[in-house]
Amino acid sequence: MEIKALEDRYIDEVVELWRECGLVVPHNDPVKDIERKLKVDPELFLVGVVGGAVVGTVMGGYEGHRGWINYLAVKPSQQRKGYGQGMMRAVETLLRQKGCPKINLQVRSANKAVIEFYSSLGYGNDDVVSLGKRLEDDS
Ligand SMILES: CC(C)(COP(=O)(O)OP(=O)(O)OC[C@H]1O[C@@H](n2cnc3c(N)ncnc32)[C@H](O)[C@@H]1OP(=O)(O)O)[C@@H](O)C(=O)NCCC(=O)NCCS
């Protein structure tokens, strides 16, 4: 798998991959999410490409205190081959290079498989309540 920053030519494939992985929900417009990310640290939005096709994505972020991970996804037919781990290692390296001391991410508590995945990479439960407030309605 070749891991590189998102290029425009991959955007349709990325959205399709997110749909396949169940990451597209009514209150998030994936195209708007991509457009917003391309205005802020676009080099932290990585795609994994095998044979010319996108098989993985991860959207990293860093605001000067914590790193953040969103939209980690591996094409269902390509899962359990180490690609998810590879995407995470790549974005962790970039965040470390930016001076980021800690990464946070959110997983639904019912999503046991993904929690196991992150545990295998050394992520622990911070035991916090995740709060949010929408500033723009995408639905
Ligand atoms: C989470 C996800 C990215 C993992 O990608 P992946 O390429 O399958 O993961 P890897 O092959 O790198 O797995 C590394 C290790 O994580 C653990 N792991 C991965 N998937 C797991 C699962 N479904 N159940 C339990 N452990 C799992 C295993 O320890 C695995 O090592 P092993 O295969 O040698 O046992 C993928 O399942 C996915 O895209 N899920 C749907 C989208 C999603 O929910 N994203 C997260 C949003 S927060």
Ligand as a Chemical Component Dictionary entry (heavy atoms), coordinates in Angstrom:
data_LIG
# 
_chem_comp.id                   LIG 
_chem_comp.type                 NON-POLYMER 
_chem_comp.pdbx_formal_charge   0 
_chem_comp.three_letter_code    LIG 
# 
loop_
_chem_comp_atom.comp_id 
_chem_comp_atom.atom_id 
_chem_comp_atom.alt_atom_id 
_chem_comp_atom.type_symbol 
_chem_comp_atom.charge 
_chem_comp_atom.model_Cartn_x 
_chem_comp_atom.model_Cartn_y 
_chem_comp_atom.model_Cartn_z 
_chem_comp_atom.pdbx_ordinal 
LIG C1  C1  C 0 -11.071 -0.032 11.986 1  
LIG C2  C2  C 0 -10.487 -0.430 10.633 2  
LIG C3  C3  C 0 -9.931  0.808  9.951  3  
LIG C4  C4  C 0 -9.341  -1.435 10.861 4  
LIG O1  O1  O 0 -8.681  -1.653 9.613  5  
LIG P1  P1  P 0 -7.925  -3.036 9.262  6  
LIG O2  O2  O 0 -7.085  -2.765 8.065  7  
LIG O3  O3  O 0 -8.899  -4.145 9.171  8  
LIG O4  O4  O 0 -7.032  -3.236 10.557 9  
LIG P2  P2  P 0 -5.631  -4.037 10.670 10 
LIG O5  O5  O 0 -5.640  -5.166 9.694  11 
LIG O6  O6  O 0 -4.517  -3.069 10.559 12 
LIG O7  O7  O 0 -5.741  -4.597 12.167 13 
LIG C5  C5  C 0 -4.709  -4.470 13.101 14 
LIG C6  C6  C 0 -5.111  -5.180 14.377 15 
LIG O8  O8  O 0 -6.254  -4.532 14.974 16 
LIG C7  C7  C 0 -7.119  -5.522 15.579 17 
LIG N1  N1  N 0 -8.386  -5.569 14.841 18 
LIG C8  C8  C 0 -8.658  -5.055 13.602 19 
LIG N2  N2  N 0 -9.940  -5.275 13.256 20 
LIG C9  C9  C 0 -10.499 -5.942 14.287 21 
LIG C10 C10 C 0 -11.802 -6.464 14.515 22 
LIG N3  N3  N 0 -12.785 -6.332 13.600 23 
LIG N4  N4  N 0 -12.026 -7.100 15.674 24 
LIG C11 C11 C 0 -11.061 -7.248 16.591 25 
LIG N5  N5  N 0 -9.777  -6.765 16.443 26 
LIG C12 C12 C 0 -9.525  -6.130 15.293 27 
LIG C13 C13 C 0 -6.386  -6.851 15.444 28 
LIG O9  O9  O 0 -5.544  -6.981 16.578 29 
LIG C14 C14 C 0 -5.549  -6.612 14.189 30 
LIG O10 O10 O 0 -4.410  -7.449 14.105 31 
LIG P3  P3  P 0 -4.587  -8.961 13.511 32 
LIG O11 O11 O 0 -5.356  -8.865 12.212 33 
LIG O12 O12 O 0 -3.164  -9.409 13.316 34 
LIG O13 O13 O 0 -5.353  -9.729 14.547 35 
LIG C15 C15 C 0 -11.565 -1.119 9.759  36 
LIG O14 O14 O 0 -12.163 -2.171 10.477 37 
LIG C16 C16 C 0 -12.670 -0.193 9.269  38 
LIG O15 O15 O 0 -12.506 0.520  8.278  39 
LIG N6  N6  N 0 -13.816 -0.210 9.939  40 
LIG C17 C17 C 0 -14.994 0.560  9.482  41 
LIG C18 C18 C 0 -14.802 2.040  9.647  42 
LIG C19 C19 C 0 -14.675 2.470  11.086 43 
LIG O16 O16 O 0 -15.451 2.059  11.937 44 
LIG N7  N7  N 0 -13.654 3.315  11.336 45 
LIG C20 C20 C 0 -13.349 3.826  12.645 46 
LIG C21 C21 C 0 -14.112 5.065  12.928 47 
LIG S1  S1  S 0 -13.746 5.617  14.587 48 
# 
loop_
_chem_comp_bond.comp_id 
_chem_comp_bond.atom_id_1 
_chem_comp_bond.atom_id_2 
_chem_comp_bond.value_order 
_chem_comp_bond.pdbx_ordinal 
LIG C1  C2  SING 1  
LIG C2  C3  SING 2  
LIG C2  C4  SING 3  
LIG C2  C15 SING 4  
LIG C4  O1  SING 5  
LIG O1  P1  SING 6  
LIG P1  O2  DOUB 7  
LIG P1  O3  SING 8  
LIG P1  O4  SING 9  
LIG O4  P2  SING 10 
LIG P2  O5  DOUB 11 
LIG P2  O6  SING 12 
LIG P2  O7  SING 13 
LIG O7  C5  SING 14 
LIG C5  C6  SING 15 
LIG C6  O8  SING 16 
LIG C6  C14 SING 17 
LIG O8  C7  SING 18 
LIG C7  N1  SING 19 
LIG C7  C13 SING 20 
LIG N1  C8  SING 21 
LIG N1  C12 SING 22 
LIG C8  N2  DOUB 23 
LIG N2  C9  SING 24 
LIG C9  C10 SING 25 
LIG C9  C12 DOUB 26 
LIG C10 N3  SING 27 
LIG C10 N4  DOUB 28 
LIG N4  C11 SING 29 
LIG C11 N5  DOUB 30 
LIG N5  C12 SING 31 
LIG C13 O9  SING 32 
LIG C13 C14 SING 33 
LIG C14 O10 SING 34 
LIG O10 P3  SING 35 
LIG P3  O11 DOUB 36 
LIG P3  O12 SING 37 
LIG P3  O13 SING 38 
LIG C15 O14 SING 39 
LIG C15 C16 SING 40 
LIG C16 O15 DOUB 41 
LIG C16 N6  SING 42 
LIG N6  C17 SING 43 
LIG C17 C18 SING 44 
LIG C18 C19 SING 45 
LIG C19 O16 DOUB 46 
LIG C19 N7  SING 47 
LIG N7  C20 SING 48 
LIG C20 C21 SING 49 
LIG C21 S1  SING 50 
# 
